[in-house]
Amino acid sequence: MMLNHAIGGMDRLERLALRNSAIHRLHPMAKLLTTIAYVVVVLSFPSQNFSGMLSFLLYPAVLTPWSGTPYWPLTERLLLALPFSLMGGVANLILLRETVFIIGGFSVTRGMISFASIMLKTLLSVFAVLLLIAVTSFAEIARQLARLGMPNILCLQLVMTYRYLSVLLIEAASMFTAYILRASGEKAVKMKDMGSFLGQLVLRSFDRAERVYQAMKCRGFQGVYYGKARDRFRRCDYIYVSVFMAGLMILRWFNLSLFLGELIM
């Protein structure tokens, strides 16, 4: 069931990228540049400036409904990244115990603010990347990364990994179904059979990869990734990027000025 859910989740993101909203019709480079700028600006906030990042919640709050993207498929994947940040932020709760201010008799420490900032940075950054994937096909994202100077081999690895991860999951689901049919009453792979199960999965993956590579060679693949060509920037693309970048600069500079003013005082 978990494998089928994971396969369905990847297909759901692919289907979301095929929609036809105003955001979907923007040039992929425009969406990629604005997402990179957004993530960089969010990560540039000091760990103690939690309030400054709250205004950046406008990005997912506005673009998600504007693009017609449902919140749950993105939130479901976002939850997978939060535990990693949670483990990193817990250390700040323990080490940074200096009281910053008191609310109703409750002391808010520097570690609490830092913990909240780490979690909010993770939420905003990961959600922005997921939203980019939901409104732009992964092949287009890889092509734009290549135009920005990313080595072709890395772009090819990204596309192949993303594209054929679902193939690996389908192979695993097929093997799991065969195992359950042969092991009456079992709901999972036994630990004693896990080694052979994973070994067979690796061998089947190698065999599938070889067949995929031979099929690509028969279709003229020469080790270079070519994405689908897109039109040049239109007026709406320039307007979107300009307004977005201006908004980021205003929000960041305004909060940076307040933060520096507090330090000086």
C-alpha positions in Angstrom: 0.0 0.0 0.0 2.8 2.4 0.9 4.5 1.7 -2.5 1.3 2.3 -4.4 0.8 5.5 -2.5 4.3 6.7 -3.3 3.8 5.8 -7.0 0.5 7.6 -7.1 2.0 10.7 -5.4 4.7 11.1 -8.1 2.1 10.7 -10.8 0.0 13.3 -9.1 2.8 15.9 -9.3 3.3 15.1 -12.9 -0.4 15.7 -13.6 -0.4 19.0 -11.7 2.4 20.3 -14.0 0.2 19.7 -17.0 -2.5 22.2 -16.0 -3.1 25.4 -17.9 -3.2 28.3 -15.4 -1.5 31.7 -15.8 1.4 30.4 -13.7 1.8 27.3 -15.7 2.0 29.3 -19.0 4.9 31.4 -17.7 8.3 30.7 -19.1 10.1 27.9 -17.1 13.1 30.2 -16.7 11.0 32.9 -15.1 9.6 30.5 -12.6 13.0 28.9 -11.9 14.7 32.3 -11.3 12.0 33.6 -9.0 12.0 30.3 -7.0 15.8 30.4 -6.6 15.7 34.1 -5.6 12.9 33.4 -3.1 14.8 30.5 -1.4 18.1 32.5 -1.2 16.3 35.4 0.4 14.5 33.2 2.9 17.7 31.5 3.9 19.5 34.8 4.2 17.5 35.8 7.3 19.3 35.6 10.6 18.1 32.8 12.9 16.8 35.4 15.4 14.7 37.3 12.9 11.6 35.0 12.9 9.1 37.8 12.4 10.8 39.1 9.3 10.1 35.8 7.5 6.4 35.8 8.2 5.7 38.2 5.3 7.1 35.6 2.9 4.2 33.3 3.6 2.4 35.5 1.0 4.3 33.6 -1.7 2.7 30.1 -1.2 -0.6 31.7 0.0 -1.0 33.6 -3.3 0.7 31.4 -6.0 -0.8 28.1 -4.9 -4.5 29.1 -5.5 -3.5 31.3 -8.4 -2.0 28.3 -10.2 -4.9 26.1 -9.2 -2.6 23.7 -7.2 -4.2 21.9 -4.3 -2.5 22.4 -1.0 -2.6 18.8 0.3 -0.3 17.1 -2.3 2.4 19.6 -1.6 1.9 19.6 2.2 2.1 15.8 2.2 5.6 16.0 0.7 6.5 18.9 2.9 5.9 16.9 6.0 8.7 14.4 4.9 11.3 17.2 5.2 10.2 18.7 8.5 11.7 15.9 10.7 15.2 16.6 9.5 14.9 20.3 10.5 13.2 19.3 13.7 16.3 17.3 14.8 18.5 20.2 14.0 16.4 22.7 15.8 16.0 20.8 19.0 19.7 21.3 19.8 19.1 25.1 19.8 16.3 24.6 22.4 18.8 23.0 24.7 21.9 25.2 24.1 20.4 28.6 23.7 18.5 29.3 26.9 19.0 33.0 27.1 15.6 34.7 27.7 14.7 37.3 25.0 11.3 38.4 26.3 8.5 37.3 28.5 4.8 36.9 27.5 2.3 36.4 30.2 4.9 35.0 32.6 6.2 32.6 29.9 9.9 33.1 29.0 10.7 33.0 25.3 14.4 32.0 24.9 16.7 32.6 22.0 16.7 28.9 21.3 12.9 28.9 20.8 13.1 31.7 18.3 16.0 30.0 16.5 14.0 26.7 16.4 10.9 28.4 15.0 13.1 30.2 12.4 14.6 26.9 11.2 11.2 25.3 10.9 9.8 28.2 9.0 12.8 28.4 6.7 12.3 24.7 5.9 8.6 25.1 5.3 9.0 28.1 3.0 11.9 26.8 1.0 10.7 23.2 0.5 7.1 24.4 -0.3 8.5 26.8 -2.9 10.5 24.0 -4.7 7.5 21.7 -4.6 5.3 24.4 -6.0 7.8 24.9 -8.8 7.7 21.2 -9.7 3.8 21.3 -9.5 3.6 24.1 -12.1 6.6 23.1 -14.3 7.6 19.7 -15.7 10.8 18.4 -14.3 12.3 18.0 -17.8 11.8 21.8 -18.3 13.4 22.6 -15.0 16.5 20.5 -15.9 16.7 22.2 -19.3 16.7 25.6 -17.7 19.3 24.6 -15.1 21.5 23.5 -18.1 21.0 27.0 -19.6 22.1 28.5 -16.3 25.4 26.6 -16.5 24.8 23.3 -14.7 26.9 20.5 -16.2 25.0 18.3 -18.6 25.8 15.1 -16.8 24.2 16.5 -13.6 21.1 17.6 -15.5 20.8 14.1 -17.1 21.3 12.4 -13.7 18.5 14.6 -12.2 16.1 13.8 -15.0 16.8 10.1 -15.1 16.6 9.7 -11.3 13.3 11.6 -11.1 11.8 9.9 -14.2 12.8 6.3 -13.3 12.3 6.4 -9.6 8.7 5.5 -10.2 9.9 2.6 -12.4 11.9 1.3 -9.4 8.9 1.7 -7.1 6.7 -0.3 -9.6 9.3 -3.1 -9.7 9.4 -3.1 -5.9 5.5 -3.2 -5.8 5.5 -6.1 -8.2 8.0 -8.1 -6.2 6.1 -7.3 -3.0 2.8 -8.5 -4.5 4.5 -11.7 -5.6 6.0 -12.2 -2.1 2.6 -11.7 -0.4 0.9 -14.2 -2.7 3.5 -16.8 -1.9 3.6 -16.1 1.9 0.1 -16.8 3.1 -1.1 -14.5 6.0 1.9 -12.2 5.8 1.5 -8.4 5.5 5.1 -7.5 5.1 8.4 -8.9 4.0 10.0 -10.9 6.9 13.4 -9.8 8.1 15.0 -13.1 7.2 13.8 -12.6 3.6 14.7 -8.9 3.4 18.2 -9.5 2.1 17.2 -11.7 -0.8 14.3 -9.4 -1.5 16.5 -6.3 -1.8 19.2 -8.3 -3.7 16.6 -9.3 -6.3 15.3 -5.7 -6.5 18.9 -4.5 -7.3 19.4 -7.2 -9.9 16.0 -6.4 -11.5 16.8 -2.7 -11.4 20.1 -3.3 -13.2 18.4 -5.4 -15.8 15.7 -2.7 -16.3 18.3 0.0 -16.5 20.2 -1.9 -19.2 17.0 -2.3 -21.3 16.1 1.4 -20.9 19.6 2.4 -22.0 19.5 0.1 -25.0 16.1 1.6 -26.0 17.6 5.1 -25.6 20.6 4.2 -27.8 18.2 2.8 -30.5 16.5 6.2 -30.5 19.7 8.1 -31.0 20.8 8.9 -27.5 24.4 10.1 -27.3 24.8 11.0 -23.7 23.6 14.6 -24.1 20.3 15.8 -22.6 18.1 17.8 -24.9 14.9 19.3 -23.5 11.9 20.6 -25.3 12.6 24.0 -26.8 10.5 26.8 -25.5 9.7 30.3 -26.8 11.6 33.4 -25.6 10.5 35.5 -22.8 7.2 37.3 -23.4 6.1 40.6 -21.9 4.2 38.9 -19.1 7.3 36.9 -18.2 9.4 40.0 -17.8 6.7 41.7 -15.8 6.3 38.7 -13.5 10.1 38.4 -12.8 10.5 42.2 -12.3 7.5 42.6 -9.9 8.6 39.4 -8.0 12.2 40.5 -7.6 11.2 44.0 -6.6 8.9 42.6 -4.0 11.6 40.4 -2.6 14.1 43.2 -2.4 11.5 45.5 -0.6 10.5 42.9 2.0 14.1 41.8 2.6 15.6 45.3 2.8 12.8 46.5 5.1 13.3 43.7 7.5 17.1 44.0 7.3 16.9 47.7 8.1 14.8 47.0 11.2 17.1 44.2 12.3 20.2 46.3 12.0 18.5 49.2 13.8 17.7 46.9 16.7 21.4 45.8 16.8 22.6 49.4 16.8 20.2 50.5 19.5 
